[in-house]
Amino acid sequence: MISADFAYWLSIHGKPGILPNQVMSVANVMNRASEADLISVMFHGNDELAIKALIELKHRFEDELNSLEELNQYQTRDREMEMQNASDWN
């Protein structure tokens, strides 16, 4: 299932801001390139650069997924506390 989520996450990043012949210029600034540009690097870059772009994208996806999971945990905890406090009033 997580691979399907990753595929969807990749699909929502719009169009790249770099041209196919500019992918080598991203090699030293992968951490600052947009997700769409990294996808372009994966497609148009050489194998070594494509792997680096994929790794960067994977890390970004995992970071976002972890942030969402943490947010969900906090929201669940808040709801549980609200329900507990509401039952205290009954």
C-alpha positions in Angstrom: 0.0 0.0 0.0 2.8 2.4 0.8 4.1 2.2 -2.8 0.7 3.3 -4.1 0.8 6.2 -1.7 4.3 7.1 -2.9 3.1 6.9 -6.5 0.1 9.2 -5.8 2.4 11.6 -3.9 4.7 11.8 -6.9 1.7 12.5 -9.2 0.6 15.6 -7.4 3.7 17.7 -7.8 3.0 19.4 -11.1 5.4 20.3 -13.9 9.1 20.7 -13.4 10.7 24.1 -13.7 13.8 22.7 -15.4 14.2 21.6 -19.0 15.4 18.0 -19.8 18.8 19.3 -20.8 19.2 21.1 -17.5 19.0 18.0 -15.2 22.7 17.8 -14.6 22.6 21.3 -13.0 20.6 19.9 -10.2 23.3 17.4 -9.2 24.7 19.5 -6.4 21.5 21.0 -5.1 19.2 18.0 -4.9 18.0 19.0 -1.4 16.8 22.4 -2.8 15.2 21.1 -6.0 11.4 20.8 -6.2 9.8 17.4 -6.2 8.7 18.0 -9.8 12.3 18.8 -10.8 13.6 15.7 -9.1 11.1 13.6 -11.0 12.4 15.2 -14.2 15.9 14.3 -13.1 14.8 10.7 -12.5 13.4 10.5 -16.0 16.1 12.4 -18.0 19.2 12.1 -15.9 21.9 9.4 -16.0 21.4 6.3 -13.8 23.6 7.7 -10.9 21.7 11.0 -10.8 18.3 9.3 -11.2 19.1 7.1 -8.1 20.1 10.2 -6.1 16.9 11.9 -7.1 14.8 8.9 -6.2 16.5 8.6 -2.8 15.8 12.3 -2.1 12.2 11.9 -3.1 11.8 8.9 -0.9 13.2 10.8 2.1 10.9 13.7 1.5 7.9 11.3 1.2 8.9 9.5 4.4 9.3 12.8 6.2 5.9 14.0 5.1 4.4 10.7 6.0 6.0 10.8 9.5 4.7 14.3 10.0 1.2 13.3 9.1 1.3 10.3 11.4 2.5 12.6 14.3 -0.2 15.0 13.6 -2.8 12.2 13.6 -1.5 11.0 16.9 -1.8 14.4 18.5 -5.3 14.8 17.1 -6.3 11.4 18.4 -4.9 12.2 21.8 -6.7 15.5 21.9 -10.0 13.9 20.9 -9.5 11.2 23.6 -8.9 13.9 26.2 -11.9 15.9 25.1 -14.1 12.8 25.3 -12.7 12.1 28.8 -13.3 15.6 29.9 -16.8 15.6 28.5 -17.6 12.4 30.4 -16.4 14.1 33.6 -19.2 16.6 33.2 -21.9 13.9 32.9 
